[in-house]
Amino acid sequence: MSVKVKTNVKGGHDVQEYKFKPRAFKIKSVLDVDISALGKLFSDDSFMEWQELLSEEECPEKIEASAEDKSLEEEWNLFEEPSMNSMIHTHNQLFGSINLTQDPQAFHISDADRLLLFADSYRLGAGMIKGLKGLHASSLDAKLVPEHLLRLCFEHECIVGSSQKRSSNYNFYKDSNAPVMAKMVKLLTTLRQQILVLLSEWEDHPALKKIMDVIDMILAIPMDTPLAKALSGLQFLLNRARLLEENGSKFPFSDQLQPIIPLVCSWQKMEFDSWPALLDEIQDQYEINAAKLWFPLYSVLHHCHPADLAAYEQSTIESLEEFIQTSSVGEFRRRLQLLFAFHGQIAHGICLEAESYVSPWQDVNLKILYNVFGYYVQFLPRIVENIKVNRRNIEKELTDVVKLCQWERTEACLSIENSKRTRQKFKKLIQKYTVSNSGLFFHLEHFTSVLRVVL
């Protein structure tokens, strides 16, 4: 297993260990309305104007862009996230505990888990087949027709089934919702036909041509695009129509434009309803970030062993202390799970007398992991309660913001500027929540000395 890690030579010993540091949290990984990815589909002035109108000022608090974390960004992105998450989840199922309360190896594999594992395997296999040439690739591809059909069905369910997602797990800014997005196609097609009729009478009318460009641009948006981006496109279209009306034009297409307004309002209500679910996704993102430390932790426990066992023992203790004490509040539970899973792996290896585990160094690893986990797990209930208290406070503020938004007039729903201001209020609450979860566990517990592991 080849992993690029930052090394640190300690105390003159020839031991390479990963330097654990606090992790950064990116709010954009949860909430993002950036449409720049659509730029490759459109190149006209309308898209540039849409992008400029949608652009938001950066929040003054830069918790996701601290200087010392930027230097580590390359290490965090070495592996494809779906494959990495699947591998770490399987490792935790085999040797650890899903919630630190169930016994190791006590888990249930659901049909959904099997489908996700199939999707990961299919993605890997498809990449390998793509690299093959000639008849061998063709014959292999022909034998995989059932797998291809299952993959198509799985993709169809992921796209079409999005509309049936409960608000408790739906991210308006990241998840696709093709059935709901399809509702705008008929409305825009009807409006487009009316604009074509008007253009036949008023050839080369600049305002009408701009509206036509916007309609074509929105209709060209891929169906798997999150609703947040399509919503901003409809708001941009209504803004164009309003400017045309304010300039004194009396083109007869208001009847075709009118049905779009309640659609925009209903989508914005969906946006407000999805906000509480993003608090769950923030916690999920912390756990994903912590899981990326599986590889550095593996390298700490499986690096080349020095001749001096005592030096190895001291170095490993320091590394595992650093691993826990640099944990944020949001990552604390997941980091404990990683320690517990590696303890289970080494214990199984020693029990089975596997060649790579029959060594005094692995005996030392087992004792250190046991003591470090056993000491720090006693703080988990306090950490969990701290997260719950912070969440309850944020949820109360969030409920108040949603109530105010729902009382706004219809005209406010149609304005991109108003949507930007509303999202900015929400983003500040999200940032407040992430700040509370980003605090170091070490600071929260007011430790004054490092852990002394009794072996």
C-alpha positions in Angstrom: 0.0 0.0 0.0 1.6 3.2 -1.2 0.7 6.3 0.7 2.3 9.7 0.4 2.7 11.1 4.0 4.6 13.9 5.5 7.4 12.5 7.7 9.0 13.6 10.9 12.2 12.1 12.3 12.0 12.2 16.1 14.7 12.1 18.7 17.5 11.0 16.3 15.7 7.6 15.7 15.3 6.3 12.2 11.5 6.3 12.4 9.3 8.0 9.9 5.9 9.1 11.3 3.0 11.2 10.1 2.6 14.6 11.6 -1.0 14.9 12.7 -2.5 18.4 12.7 -6.0 19.9 13.1 -8.2 19.4 10.0 -9.9 22.2 8.1 -13.6 22.1 7.3 -14.9 23.4 4.0 -18.4 24.8 4.2 -18.6 24.6 0.4 -18.5 20.8 0.7 -22.1 21.1 2.1 -23.5 24.4 0.7 -22.5 25.6 -2.7 -24.5 27.3 -5.5 -21.5 27.8 -7.8 -22.5 27.4 -11.4 -19.0 27.7 -12.9 -19.0 24.0 -13.7 -21.8 24.7 -16.2 -19.5 27.2 -18.1 -18.3 24.5 -20.4 -21.9 24.1 -21.7 -22.4 27.9 -22.3 -20.1 30.5 -23.5 -22.4 33.5 -24.3 -22.8 36.8 -22.5 -26.0 35.6 -20.8 -24.1 32.9 -18.8 -21.5 35.4 -17.8 -24.2 37.8 -16.6 -26.0 35.0 -14.7 -22.7 34.0 -13.0 -21.9 37.6 -12.1 -25.4 38.1 -10.7 -25.1 34.9 -8.6 -21.6 35.6 -7.3 -21.4 35.9 -3.5 -19.0 37.6 -1.3 -16.7 35.4 0.8 -17.5 35.2 4.4 -15.0 37.1 6.6 -14.4 34.0 8.8 -12.1 31.7 6.9 -12.3 28.6 9.0 -11.9 26.5 5.9 -8.8 28.2 4.5 -6.3 28.5 7.3 -2.7 28.7 6.1 -1.3 25.7 7.9 -4.1 23.4 6.5 -3.5 24.4 2.9 -0.2 22.7 2.9 -1.9 19.4 3.8 -4.6 19.6 1.1 -2.7 17.3 -1.3 -2.6 14.5 1.3 -6.3 14.7 2.0 -7.2 14.3 -1.7 -5.0 11.3 -2.7 -7.8 8.8 -2.9 -11.2 8.7 -4.6 -13.7 9.4 -1.8 -16.3 6.7 -2.6 -13.7 3.9 -2.8 -11.9 5.1 0.3 -15.1 5.4 2.4 -16.2 1.9 1.3 -12.8 0.4 2.3 -12.7 2.1 5.7 -16.3 1.2 6.4 -15.6 -2.5 5.6 -12.5 -2.4 7.8 -14.5 -0.9 10.7 -17.3 -3.6 10.2 -14.7 -6.4 10.3 -12.5 -5.2 13.2 -14.2 -2.3 14.9 -17.7 -1.1 16.0 -20.2 0.9 14.0 -21.2 3.1 17.0 -18.7 2.1 19.7 -21.6 0.4 21.7 -22.2 -2.7 19.5 -19.8 -5.6 19.8 -17.1 -6.0 17.1 -18.3 -7.8 14.0 -21.9 -7.3 15.0 -23.4 -5.7 11.9 -26.0 -6.2 9.3 -25.4 -5.8 5.5 -28.5 -4.3 3.9 -29.5 -4.5 0.3 -28.6 -0.8 0.0 -25.0 -1.7 1.3 -24.7 -4.4 -1.3 -25.8 -2.1 -4.1 -23.2 0.5 -3.0 -20.5 -2.1 -2.9 -21.6 -3.3 -6.4 -21.4 0.3 -7.7 -17.9 0.8 -6.3 -16.8 -2.5 -7.8 -18.4 -1.7 -11.2 -16.7 1.7 -11.3 -13.3 0.0 -10.7 -13.9 -2.7 -13.2 -15.2 -0.2 -15.8 -12.0 1.7 -15.5 -9.9 -1.5 -16.0 -11.9 -2.6 -19.0 -11.5 0.9 -20.6 -7.7 0.3 -20.5 -8.0 -3.0 -22.5 -7.8 -3.0 -26.2 -9.2 -5.2 -29.1 -11.4 -8.2 -29.1 -10.5 -9.3 -25.6 -12.2 -6.1 -24.2 -15.2 -6.7 -26.4 -15.8 -10.3 -25.4 -15.4 -9.4 -21.7 -17.8 -6.5 -22.1 -20.4 -8.9 -23.7 -20.2 -11.2 -20.7 -21.0 -8.4 -18.4 -24.4 -7.5 -19.9 -26.3 -8.3 -16.6 -23.9 -6.1 -14.6 -24.4 -3.3 -17.1 -28.2 -3.6 -16.8 -28.0 -3.6 -13.0 -25.8 -0.5 -13.1 -28.3 1.3 -15.4 -31.1 0.4 -13.1 -29.1 1.6 -10.1 -28.3 4.9 -11.8 -32.0 5.4 -12.8 -33.1 4.8 -9.2 -30.5 7.3 -8.0 -31.8 10.0 -10.4 -35.6 9.3 -10.4 -35.7 8.2 -6.8 -34.3 11.6 -5.7 -37.8 13.1 -5.6 -38.9 10.6 -3.0 -36.1 11.5 -0.6 -37.3 12.7 2.7 -36.3 16.2 3.7 -34.3 14.7 6.5 -31.6 13.5 4.1 -32.0 15.7 1.0 -29.4 18.4 0.2 -30.9 21.0 -2.0 -27.5 22.3 -3.1 -25.8 19.0 -4.0 -28.4 16.3 -4.7 -30.1 15.9 -8.1 -33.9 15.8 -8.3 -34.7 15.1 -12.0 -38.5 14.5 -11.6 -38.9 17.9 -9.9 -36.6 19.7 -12.3 -38.6 18.2 -15.2 -41.6 20.3 -14.2 -39.9 23.4 -15.5 -39.3 21.9 -19.0 -42.9 22.1 -20.2 -43.3 25.6 -18.8 -40.1 26.8 -20.5 -41.0 25.1 -23.7 -44.4 26.9 -23.8 -42.7 30.2 -23.1 -40.0 29.6 -25.7 -42.7 29.0 -28.4 -44.3 32.3 -27.6 -40.9 34.1 -27.8 -40.3 32.5 -31.2 -43.7 33.9 -32.4 -42.7 37.4 -31.1 -39.3 37.1 -32.8 -40.9 36.4 -36.1 -42.6 39.7 -35.8 -39.8 41.6 -34.1 -36.7 40.2 -35.8 -33.4 40.8 -34.0 -35.0 42.4 -31.0 -32.1 42.4 -28.5 -34.2 42.0 -25.3 -36.3 39.1 -26.8 -33.1 37.4 -28.1 -31.6 37.7 -24.6 -34.6 36.0 -23.0 -34.5 33.3 -25.7 -30.8 32.7 -24.8 -31.6 32.4 -21.2 -34.4 29.9 -21.9 -32.2 27.8 -24.1 -29.4 27.9 -21.4 -31.8 26.7 -18.7 -33.2 23.9 -20.9 -29.6 22.7 -21.6 -28.8 22.3 -17.9 -28.2 18.5 -17.2 -31.1 16.8 -15.4 -28.7 15.6 -12.6 -27.9 19.2 -11.7 -28.9 20.2 -8.2 -32.1 22.2 -8.0 -30.3 25.2 -6.4 -28.6 25.9 -9.7 -31.8 25.5 -11.8 -33.6 27.7 -9.3 -31.1 30.5 -9.8 -31.5 30.1 -13.6 -35.3 30.6 -13.3 -34.8 33.6 -11.1 -32.3 35.0 -13.7 -35.0 34.5 -16.4 -37.6 36.3 -14.4 -35.2 39.1 -13.7 -34.6 39.5 -17.4 -38.4 39.6 -18.1 -38.8 42.2 -15.3 -36.2 44.4 -16.8 -37.9 44.2 -20.2 -41.2 45.2 -18.6 -39.6 48.1 -16.7 -38.3 49.4 -20.0 -41.8 49.9 -21.2 -42.1 46.8 -23.4 -45.6 45.3 -23.7 -44.8 41.9 -25.3 -47.7 39.4 -24.7 -45.9 36.6 -22.9 -46.9 37.2 -19.3 -49.5 34.4 -19.5 -46.7 31.9 -20.3 -44.4 33.5 -17.6 -46.9 33.4 -14.8 -46.9 29.6 -14.1 -43.1 29.8 -13.6 -43.6 32.0 -10.5 -45.3 29.5 -8.3 -42.8 26.9 -9.4 -39.9 29.1 -8.2 -41.7 29.7 -4.9 -42.2 26.0 -4.4 -38.6 25.3 -5.1 -37.5 27.9 -2.6 -39.7 26.4 0.0 -38.0 23.1 -0.7 -34.7 24.9 -0.1 -35.8 26.2 3.3 -37.2 22.8 4.3 -33.8 21.1 3.5 -31.8 23.4 5.7 -32.1 21.4 9.0 -30.8 18.3 7.1 -27.6 20.1 6.4 -26.7 19.9 10.0 -26.6 16.1 9.7 -24.5 16.4 6.6 -22.0 18.7 8.4 -21.4 16.0 11.0 -21.2 13.4 8.2 -18.5 15.5 6.6 -16.5 15.7 9.8 -16.6 11.9 10.0 -15.5 11.6 6.3 -12.6 14.0 7.0 -11.5 12.0 10.0 -11.7 8.7 8.1 -9.1 10.0 5.7 -6.6 9.7 8.5 -6.9 5.9 8.2 -3.9 5.8 5.9 -1.6 7.9 8.0 -2.6 6.0 11.1 -1.9 2.7 9.3 1.6 4.0 8.5 2.3 4.9 12.1 1.4 1.3 13.2 3.1 -0.5 10.3 6.3 1.5 9.6 9.8 0.0 9.6 10.6 -1.1 13.2 13.8 0.3 14.8 16.1 -2.0 16.8 15.3 -0.1 20.0 11.9 -1.3 21.2 11.6 1.3 23.9 12.2 4.1 21.4 9.5 2.6 19.2 7.1 2.4 22.1 7.7 6.1 23.1 7.4 7.3 19.5 4.1 5.4 18.9 2.6 6.7 22.1 3.4 10.3 21.1 1.9 9.8 17.7 -1.3 8.3 19.0 -1.6 11.1 21.6 -1.1 13.6 18.8 -3.7 11.8 16.7 -6.4 12.2 19.4 -5.4 15.5 20.9 -5.4 17.3 17.5 -9.0 16.0 16.9 -11.8 18.5 16.5 -15.0 18.0 18.5 -16.7 16.9 15.3 -14.1 14.3 14.4 -13.6 12.9 17.9 -15.9 9.9 17.7 -14.6 8.8 14.3 -11.0 9.0 15.4 -11.9 6.7 18.3 -13.5 4.3 15.9 -10.3 4.2 13.9 -8.2 3.4 17.0 -10.7 0.7 18.0 -10.7 -0.9 14.6 -6.9 -1.1 14.4 -6.8 -2.6 17.8 -9.2 -5.3 16.6 -7.2 -5.9 13.4 -3.9 -6.4 15.3 -5.6 -8.5 18.0 -7.0 -10.8 15.3 -3.7 -11.0 13.5 -1.9 -12.0 16.7 -4.6 -14.5 17.6 -4.3 -16.1 14.2 -0.5 -16.0 14.4 -0.2 -14.3 11.1 3.4 -13.8 10.1 3.4 -10.0 10.0 1.8 -9.8 13.5 4.0 -12.2 15.4 6.5 -9.6 16.7 7.1 -7.7 19.9 6.3 -4.4 18.0 2.8 -5.5 17.3 2.4 -6.6 21.0 3.4 -3.0 21.9 1.0 -1.6 19.4 -1.9 -3.6 20.8 -1.2 -2.4 24.4 -0.8 1.2 23.3 -4.0 1.2 21.3 -5.9 -0.5 24.2 -4.8 2.1 26.7 -5.1 5.2 24.5 -8.6 4.2 23.4 -9.6 3.2 26.9 -8.5 6.5 28.3 -10.0 8.8 25.8 -13.3 7.0 25.2 -14.4 8.1 28.7 -14.7 11.7 27.3 -17.0 10.7 24.4 -20.3 11.2 26.3 -19.3 14.7 27.2 -18.3 15.4 23.6 -21.6 14.0 22.3 -23.5 16.1 24.8 -21.6 19.2 23.8 -22.4 18.7 20.1 -26.1 18.2 21.0 -26.3 21.4 23.0 -24.7 23.4 20.2 -27.0 21.8 17.6 -30.1 22.6 19.6 -29.1 26.3 19.8 -28.4 26.5 16.1 -31.7 24.7 15.3 -33.6 27.3 17.3 -32.0 30.1 15.4 -32.5 28.3 12.1 -36.2 27.8 12.8 -36.5 31.6 13.4 -34.8 32.4 10.1 -37.0 29.9 8.2 -40.1 31.4 9.6 -39.1 34.9 8.5 -38.3 33.6 5.0 -41.6 31.9 4.7 -43.4 35.2 5.5 -41.7 37.1 2.7 -43.8 38.2 -0.3 -43.8 36.4 -3.6 -41.7 39.1 -5.2 -38.9 38.3 -2.8 -38.8 34.7 -3.9 -38.1 35.8 -7.5 -35.1 37.9 -6.7 -31.6 36.5 -6.9 -30.3 39.3 -4.7 -32.8 38.4 -2.0 -31.9 34.7 -2.3 -28.2 35.6 -1.8 -29.0 37.6 1.3 -31.2 34.8 2.7 -28.5 32.2 2.0 -25.9 34.4 3.6 -27.9 34.4 6.9 -28.1 30.6 6.7 -24.4 30.3 5.9 -23.6 32.3 9.0 -25.6 29.9 11.1 -23.8 26.9 9.4 -20.5 28.6 10.0 -21.4 29.2 13.7 -22.2 25.5 14.0 -19.0 24.4 12.3 -16.9 26.7 14.5 -18.4 24.9 17.6 -17.5 21.5 16.1 -14.1 22.6 14.8 -12.7 23.4 18.2 -10.0 21.1 19.4 -11.0 18.3 21.7 -7.8 19.0 23.6 -8.8 22.6 24.3 -12.4 21.7 25.1 -11.3 19.3 27.9 -8.7 21.8 29.2 -5.9 19.2 29.4 -2.7 20.5 30.9 -0.5 17.5 30.3 -0.2 14.7 27.8 -1.5 11.2 28.5 0.8 8.9 30.3 -0.1 5.4 29.1 0.5 2.7 31.8 1.8 -0.4 30.1 
